[in-house]
């Protein structure tokens, strides 16, 4: 009888050659450690180079754009003449004040400051050009807000012109010949006189964040584009988030594994790599030409960006659902929960941090897109602030594109400032994604 407790011999059979193992001592071990150190150094060097390139990029943008956050003003003494504002006499008429010639008030104040320019038409044209072309609108707002100014004489701060504002910020060199700079010698002399008199002042440029687009750089702001971006992103989120999450839940939890679902998954992965301009062509053909939706509207822009964002949200949501341990599902089934209850009460809440992270990353990608919006007409020059989802609007990336194409030097700093604002929003959205993951993430 064979003894069952007899151990089976382990090891090489008698007569077999012994197994040779690599020797990890001496020069072999030193070479391996040296290779590991080199690999770490290569990784640190790549991170350092990437960080340096990022600093150079942001530093270059900041150098060009930080001056746009400040605006140069000049003080002029304005006489709010009754003969101009209330020529008929009697009680002040609000409608009459709206139609008054405020430009003449500005010009009279400039001629009073520099009377030597009144006799020469060319000098007068240069004199009138030292202030912003919208200086008369500033006076108009003042009088409409306070009609008691009629007949009074007040010092008023108005914006300098684009060229003198660039001069004040150091963008125009004084040592260049007059023919090589945009500011003439006489304008330079007028600026120095005002500066020595304490009538030149630099202030924070509030209008950059409260005004819409303009042909004049000193009057141009990003508020209209910012509202357009918010409205467009609202439509994108309302469409892409529920559709993307429901599609991911169905494909991951309920869809049968067959050839059809395999084709759908492959196409979703392929759509994530499709160039964004293709989605713009799709929106142009479907939403504008077929459905007849309004052109250059946040509604259409949001729908186009939602189509572009859907693959990213679906892929991220499916990955988050896969990360939920199967034991959660098995425990819920063991307690008698239905498949829908398992998903809605247990799996989806646990996967929500990853789903939200993927959604925010997809939204950040959509916020920086320009090409698909150009195809649906959101490249138009929009002055008015959009009030709804169907009003004509533009978005921050398109506004940057429009300003970058403008020849004026003052638009260069506006472009860089808008890029800084856009980068700030992107950093904020990615920071929110990281915080959500850190806050709700669970380790299994």
C-alpha positions in Angstrom: 0.0 0.0 0.0 1.2 3.5 -0.8 1.5 5.9 2.0 -0.5 9.0 1.1 1.5 11.1 3.5 4.7 10.4 1.7 5.9 13.7 0.3 6.6 14.0 -3.4 10.2 14.9 -4.1 10.7 18.5 -5.3 13.6 19.7 -7.3 15.5 18.6 -10.3 15.6 14.9 -11.0 18.7 13.0 -10.3 21.3 13.5 -13.1 19.7 16.7 -14.4 21.8 19.8 -14.8 21.2 22.4 -12.1 19.1 25.5 -13.0 21.3 28.5 -13.6 20.1 31.8 -12.1 21.5 35.2 -13.1 23.9 36.7 -10.7 22.7 40.0 -9.4 25.7 41.1 -7.6 28.9 42.9 -8.5 29.0 44.7 -11.9 25.5 43.3 -13.0 23.8 45.0 -10.0 25.7 48.2 -10.4 24.8 48.5 -14.1 21.1 47.9 -13.3 21.1 50.5 -10.6 22.9 52.9 -12.9 20.2 52.3 -15.6 17.5 53.0 -13.1 19.2 56.3 -12.1 19.5 57.4 -15.7 15.9 56.6 -16.3 14.8 58.7 -13.3 17.0 61.6 -14.5 15.5 61.3 -18.0 12.0 61.6 -16.5 13.0 64.6 -14.3 14.6 66.3 -17.3 11.5 65.8 -19.4 9.3 67.3 -16.6 11.7 70.2 -16.2 11.8 70.9 -20.0 7.9 70.7 -20.1 7.6 73.0 -17.1 10.1 75.5 -18.6 8.2 75.6 -21.9 5.0 76.2 -20.0 6.6 79.0 -18.1 8.0 80.6 -21.2 4.5 80.4 -22.9 2.6 81.8 -20.0 5.4 84.4 -19.4 5.3 85.5 -23.0 1.5 85.9 -22.9 1.6 87.8 -19.6 4.3 90.1 -20.9 2.2 91.1 -23.8 -1.2 91.1 -22.1 -0.8 92.4 -18.5 -0.9 96.0 -19.6 -4.4 95.5 -21.0 -5.7 95.2 -17.5 -4.8 98.9 -17.1 -6.2 101.9 -19.0 -4.7 105.4 -19.3 -7.1 108.4 -18.7 -6.7 112.1 -19.2 -8.4 114.9 -17.4 -10.1 117.6 -19.4 -12.1 120.5 -18.1 -15.5 120.4 -19.8 -18.1 123.2 -19.9 -21.6 121.6 -20.1 -22.9 124.5 -22.1 -26.7 125.1 -22.0 -26.5 126.3 -25.6 -25.4 122.8 -26.7 -27.3 120.7 -24.2 -30.5 122.7 -23.8 -30.6 125.2 -26.7 -34.4 125.9 -26.4 -34.1 126.9 -22.7 -36.7 126.1 -20.1 -36.8 122.7 -18.3 -34.2 120.2 -19.2 -35.6 117.7 -21.7 -34.3 114.1 -21.4 -34.8 113.4 -25.1 -33.0 116.6 -26.0 -30.1 115.6 -23.8 -29.9 112.2 -25.6 -29.5 114.0 -29.0 -27.1 116.7 -27.9 -23.7 117.2 -29.6 -21.4 116.1 -26.8 -18.5 115.8 -29.3 -18.4 119.5 -29.5 -18.0 119.8 -25.7 -15.0 117.5 -25.9 -13.4 119.4 -28.7 -14.0 122.8 -27.0 -12.3 121.4 -23.8 -9.3 120.3 -25.8 -9.0 123.6 -27.7 -9.2 125.5 -24.4 -6.3 123.3 -23.1 -4.2 123.8 -26.2 -5.3 127.1 -27.9 -2.2 127.0 -30.2 -3.9 124.2 -32.2 -7.1 126.1 -33.0 -5.7 128.0 -36.1 -4.5 124.9 -38.1 -6.9 122.3 -39.3 -4.3 119.6 -39.3 -3.3 120.4 -35.8 -6.9 120.4 -34.7 -7.4 116.9 -36.2 -4.4 115.7 -34.2 -5.6 117.4 -31.1 -9.0 115.8 -31.3 -7.3 112.5 -31.7 -5.5 112.4 -28.3 -8.7 111.2 -26.6 -10.8 108.1 -27.3 -13.3 108.4 -30.1 -16.0 107.4 -27.5 -15.2 110.3 -25.1 -18.4 112.0 -26.1 -20.4 108.9 -25.0 -18.8 109.2 -21.6 -20.1 112.8 -21.3 -23.5 111.7 -22.5 -23.7 109.1 -19.8 -22.7 111.6 -17.2 -25.3 114.1 -18.2 -28.1 111.6 -18.5 -27.3 110.3 -15.0 -27.1 113.8 -13.6 -29.0 116.4 -15.6 -27.9 119.1 -13.1 -24.5 119.2 -14.8 -26.1 121.3 -17.6 -24.5 124.8 -17.3 -21.7 123.7 -15.0 -18.0 123.4 -15.6 -16.4 120.2 -14.4 -13.1 118.3 -14.7 -13.8 115.0 -16.5 -11.6 111.9 -16.9 -11.8 110.3 -20.3 -9.8 107.6 -22.0 -6.7 108.5 -24.0 -6.5 107.4 -27.6 -5.1 104.0 -28.6 -1.7 105.4 -29.6 -1.2 107.6 -26.6 -2.3 104.7 -24.3 0.3 102.5 -25.9 2.8 105.3 -25.4 2.0 105.6 -21.8 2.4 101.8 -21.4 5.8 101.9 -23.1 4.8 100.1 -26.3 5.8 103.1 -28.4 9.5 104.2 -28.2 10.1 107.9 -27.9 13.7 107.7 -29.3 12.5 106.6 -32.8 12.2 109.1 -35.6 8.8 110.7 -36.0 8.2 108.9 -39.3 8.8 105.5 -37.6 6.2 105.9 -34.7 2.5 106.4 -34.6 2.7 109.4 -32.3 3.8 112.6 -33.8 6.2 115.1 -32.0 3.4 117.6 -31.4 1.2 114.8 -29.8 4.2 113.8 -27.8 4.5 117.4 -26.5 0.9 117.6 -25.6 1.1 114.3 -23.7 4.1 115.6 -21.8 2.3 118.8 -20.9 -0.7 116.9 -19.6 1.5 114.4 -17.7 3.5 117.2 -16.0 0.2 118.8 -15.0 -0.9 115.6 -13.3 -3.7 115.1 -15.8 -2.6 111.6 -16.9 -3.6 108.7 -14.8 -3.5 104.9 -15.1 -6.5 102.9 -13.7 -7.7 99.3 -13.6 -9.4 98.6 -16.9 -12.9 97.7 -15.7 -14.3 98.0 -19.2 -12.3 95.0 -20.3 -14.7 92.9 -18.2 -17.9 94.9 -18.5 -17.9 96.0 -22.2 -18.6 94.1 -25.4 -16.5 94.1 -28.6 -15.6 97.3 -30.4 -13.6 98.5 -33.4 -11.7 100.7 -31.0 -9.2 98.8 -28.8 -9.6 101.0 -25.8 -13.3 100.4 -25.8 -13.2 96.6 -26.5 -14.1 94.2 -23.8 -14.6 90.5 -23.3 -18.0 90.7 -21.4 -20.0 89.8 -24.5 -17.8 86.8 -25.4 -17.8 85.7 -21.7 -21.6 85.7 -21.6 -21.7 83.9 -24.9 -19.3 81.2 -23.6 -21.4 80.7 -20.5 -24.6 80.3 -22.5 -22.9 78.0 -25.0 -21.4 75.8 -22.2 -24.8 75.7 -20.5 -26.3 74.1 -23.6 -23.3 71.8 -24.0 -23.6 70.6 -20.4 -27.4 70.1 -20.5 -27.2 68.0 -23.6 -23.9 66.1 -23.3 -23.9 65.1 -19.6 -27.3 63.2 -19.3 -27.0 61.7 -22.8 -23.3 60.7 -22.3 -23.9 59.2 -18.8 -27.0 57.3 -19.9 -25.2 55.9 -23.0 -22.3 54.8 -20.8 -24.5 53.1 -18.3 -26.4 51.2 -20.9 -23.3 50.1 -22.8 -21.5 49.0 -19.6 -24.3 47.6 -17.5 -27.2 46.5 -19.7 -26.2 46.1 -23.4 -25.6 42.5 -24.5 -22.1 41.7 -25.7 -22.5 41.2 -29.5 -21.2 42.5 -32.7 -23.5 45.5 -32.7 -22.3 46.8 -29.4 -18.7 46.2 -30.5 -19.3 48.3 -33.5 -20.8 51.1 -31.3 -17.9 51.0 -29.0 -15.4 51.2 -31.8 -17.2 54.2 -33.3 -17.4 56.0 -30.0 -13.6 55.6 -29.6 -13.1 56.8 -33.2 -15.3 59.8 -32.7 -13.1 61.0 -29.8 -10.3 61.4 -32.3 -12.2 63.1 -35.1 -11.0 66.7 -35.8 -13.3 69.2 -34.2 -13.9 71.0 -37.5 -15.8 67.9 -38.7 -18.4 68.5 -35.9 -18.7 72.1 -37.1 -19.5 70.9 -40.6 -22.0 68.5 -39.2 -23.7 71.3 -37.2 -23.7 73.5 -40.3 -25.4 70.8 -42.4 -27.9 69.6 -39.7 -28.7 72.4 -37.3 -28.5 75.3 -39.6 -29.3 74.0 -43.1 -31.8 71.3 -42.2 -33.4 72.4 -38.9 -33.0 76.1 -39.7 -31.8 77.2 -36.2 -30.5 80.7 -35.8 -27.0 81.3 -37.0 -24.3 82.4 -34.6 -26.4 81.5 -31.6 -25.3 79.8 -28.3 -28.0 77.2 -28.9 -26.4 75.9 -32.1 -22.9 76.3 -30.7 -23.8 74.4 -27.6 -25.3 71.5 -29.6 -22.2 71.3 -31.8 -19.9 71.2 -28.8 -22.1 68.7 -27.1 -21.7 66.3 -30.1 -17.9 66.8 -29.8 -17.9 66.3 -26.0 -20.1 63.2 -26.0 -17.4 60.6 -26.8 -15.1 62.0 -24.1 -17.9 61.8 -21.5 -19.0 58.3 -22.5 -15.4 56.9 -22.4 -14.7 58.5 -19.0 -18.1 57.4 -17.6 -17.5 53.8 -18.7 -14.1 53.8 -17.1 -15.6 55.0 -13.9 -18.3 52.4 -14.0 -15.7 49.6 -14.6 -13.8 50.8 -11.6 -16.6 50.0 -9.2 -15.8 46.5 -7.7 -18.1 43.7 -8.8 -18.7 42.8 -5.2 -20.9 45.9 -4.9 -23.1 44.6 -7.6 -23.2 41.1 -6.2 -24.1 42.3 -2.7 -26.9 44.4 -4.1 -28.2 41.5 -6.2 -28.0 39.2 -3.1 -30.2 41.6 -1.2 -32.9 41.4 -3.9 -32.2 44.6 -5.8 -33.2 44.8 -9.4 -30.6 45.6 -12.1 -31.9 49.1 -12.4 -31.7 49.6 -8.6 -28.2 48.2 -8.5 -27.1 50.7 -11.0 -29.0 53.8 -9.8 -28.6 53.2 -6.0 -25.1 51.7 -5.8 -22.9 51.6 -8.9 -23.7 55.1 -10.3 -23.2 57.0 -7.0 -19.8 55.3 -6.5 -18.8 56.1 -10.1 -20.0 59.7 -10.0 -16.6 61.2 -9.0 -15.0 59.8 -12.1 -18.0 60.7 -14.3 -17.9 64.3 -13.1 -14.1 64.5 -13.6 -14.5 63.3 -17.2 -17.4 65.6 -17.8 -15.4 68.7 -16.6 -12.4 67.8 -18.6 -14.6 67.4 -21.7 -16.2 70.8 -20.9 -12.8 72.4 -20.6 -11.9 71.0 -24.0 -15.1 72.4 -25.5 -14.5 75.8 -23.8 -11.3 76.2 -25.8 -12.6 75.1 -29.2 -12.8 77.5 -32.1 -12.9 75.6 -35.3 -16.4 74.1 -35.0 -17.9 77.5 -34.0 -16.4 79.2 -37.0 -18.3 76.9 -39.2 -21.7 77.9 -37.7 -21.1 81.6 -38.0 -20.0 82.5 -34.4 -17.2 84.5 -36.0 -19.4 87.5 -36.5 -18.6 90.9 -35.0 -21.0 91.1 -32.0 -21.3 94.4 -30.1 -24.4 93.8 -28.0 -24.4 91.5 -25.0 -26.4 88.3 -25.7 -29.5 88.1 -23.5 -30.6 84.5 -24.4 -29.7 81.3 -26.1 -30.9 82.4 -29.5 -29.3 85.8 -29.6 -26.3 86.4 -31.8 -23.1 85.8 -29.8 -19.5 84.8 -29.8 -17.3 83.0 -27.4 -13.9 83.7 -25.8 -11.7 81.6 -28.2 -13.4 83.2 -31.3 -13.0 86.7 -29.7 -9.3 85.9 -29.3 -9.2 84.9 -33.0 -10.9 88.1 -34.1 -8.6 90.3 -32.1 -5.5 88.5 -33.2 -6.4 89.2 -36.8 -6.8 93.0 -36.1 -3.9 95.2 -37.3 -3.9 97.7 -34.3 -1.1 97.3 -31.8 -3.5 97.9 -28.9 -5.4 94.7 -29.9 -2.3 92.6 -29.3 -2.5 93.2 -25.5 -6.2 92.7 -25.6 -5.7 89.3 -27.3 -3.1 88.2 -24.7 -5.3 89.4 -21.9 -8.3 87.4 -23.2 -6.0 84.4 -23.5 -5.0 84.8 -19.8 -8.7 85.0 -18.8 -9.4 81.8 -20.9 -6.5 80.0 -19.3 -7.7 81.0 -15.9 -11.1 79.4 -16.6 -9.5 76.3 -17.9 -7.3 76.0 -14.8 -10.3 76.6 -12.6 -12.3 73.9 -14.3 -9.5 71.4 -14.1 -8.9 72.3 -10.4 -12.6 71.6 -9.8 -12.2 68.2 -11.4 -9.3 67.4 -9.2 -11.1 68.5 -6.1 -14.2 66.4 -6.9 -12.0 63.4 -7.4 -10.2 63.9 -4.1 -13.4 64.7 -2.3 -15.5 61.7 -3.4 -12.9 59.1 -4.5 -13.0 55.8 -2.6 -10.2 53.3 -2.5 -11.1 49.7 -2.7 
